[in-house]
Amino acid sequence: MTDPTDPGSQEPPHPPETPKRRPQQRKQVLLRLDPAVYEALARWAGDELRSANAQIEFLLRQALADAGRLPRNTGPLPRRGRPPVSEP
């Protein structure tokens, strides 16, 4: 058996373990909108059962995809609605 720490060893050393990926945190952005624009956005979001924040993200992703600028590594949109209730 060969010693992997021996420089003359025939076996290549084991590759270092890759660090576990942490979920990316979502960026926070301060957005200033005309009150009438916000009201229209909030109504539209309500019609689609989304928050105003989720509606903004949905529209931005759609615009980026339409323009061919949505990064490939972009994760899916978070699911709409409340998470399922787990049984005790």
Secondary structure by P-SEA (a helix, b strand, c coil): cccccccccccccccccccccccccbbbbbccccaaaaaaaaaaaaaacccaaaaaaaaaaaaaaaaccccccccccccccccccccc
